[in-house]
Amino acid sequence: MDDKKIHLHHDQAVWHPCTQMKHHETFPPILITRGEGVWLYDATGKRYLDTISSWWVNLFGHCNPRINAAIIDQLGKLEHTMLAGLAHEPVIALSERLSAITPGDLSHCFYAGDGSSANEIALKMSFHYWQQIGLPDKTQFVSLQNGYHGETLGVLSVTDIPLFRQTYAPLLRPAHPVPTPDWRFAADGVTPEEHALQAAVVLEEYVAQHHAHISALILESLVQGASGMGMYHPIYLRRAREICDTYQIHLIADEIAVGFGRTGTLFACEQADIAPDFMTLAKGLSGGYLPLSVVITNNTVYEAFYCNETSRAFLHSHSHSGNALACRAALACLDIIEQDNVIASNRDKADFLNQCLLPVRAHSSVKNFRHCGMIWAFEVENPREGFVRWFRQKGLEQQLLIRPLGNSVYLMPPYSINQEEMEWMAQGVLQILNAM
Ligand SMILES: *Cc1c(COP(=O)(O)O)cnc(C)c1O
């Protein structure tokens, strides 16, 4: 072995995502060796409650016996095969079920591995659709201020988080952000519904002027996650649907973070009683077990690609599209959602956690306390220098894995959390606030 390798600190070989590696000198990463339910255990045996579902992916706890069993069963049959020219039972079953449970006429599933790729696919498919039907000028994408759709180059163009975007701006397509309906930015005395309607007016003005060049509007349904769990009234989705219909523009609903019950309904769009033209799903799709994402679209889009010529097909692929193990994990999650009546039971859990969080809500440093389904968030007033890392460190002392976004603190626990764990979590957050 050469010297360089011997002297390499154990955690320097891994270049961690979204991390200034030098910060590891003061706060080294925690070595996790085991997970069980909402708990993660480190190498010393200490445990931490995963209050953020490991970056919003986990639905039913770590090492869930039912999901484990499904994957193990699949592992004995087929781990993976390419999806061009071949198919397998898990991907067929998953596609049929997704088509049955998603809103409206969404019925054709195109797979990838992560959320960003799913959004890339939706953008490409939307653009390509207009080419196919003879509207080649529709090449632009409208997105929401503070929106997040991933960080690969294509979707970074429609992501509006300066920290992620600014450095790479010269590489990106022109952006067309319209005002966010997020109620945090409403003027005093304006209701969430009024604020959403005001934002929709500006959307309509923009679209009315530019629709000949617009392919799609892409948005996160109900909750803008990466901008700090900004929540908005469902009327905006309703208006967005109407505006897209009026001006012949696709609506892409990014439900990567909010799909599968996060907002209190199976899909967030249901709360506005609309169906998008494309819905993108990832994260909770496999219960957070394996990388899996999907774009689900309607028959109109599908038909525009359906003909004898290869060149008119959607020629896009990822090596692991529709991975069999990941699809089995996803099917196991859908079973749990149905068999355990998860949407209804989450409602009871949310009521309970709201009770537990009353002292947090009333805390003098807490602003904009808000809640939607199984997501809670608030801003901390006058945060100290290095607030995010300080809060995270204090959280670990309370045995909570928690990771604020700027001065926005949020809780997004796995649905499998029980009452005792919810009390623990709420108590821990209060302790941290009291230590500020
Ligand atoms: C996480 C996320 C993405 C990106 O998904 P990755 O799997 O991280 O690439 C896209 N959109 C939203 C709304 C997300 O929360």
The ligand as an ORCA input file, in Angstrom:
! r2SCAN-3c Opt
* xyz 0 1
  C     -35.081     15.392     -3.086
  C     -35.867     16.079     -4.121
  C     -35.502     16.006     -5.468
  C     -34.250     15.308     -5.947
  O     -34.281     13.946     -5.684
  P     -32.876     13.154     -5.589
  O     -33.287     11.734     -5.396
  O     -32.168     13.734     -4.386
  O     -32.147     13.405     -6.839
  C     -36.308     16.630     -6.395
  N     -37.407     17.293     -6.022
  C     -37.800     17.383     -4.731
  C     -39.050     18.106     -4.394
  C     -37.027     16.802     -3.740
  O     -37.386     16.935     -2.463
*
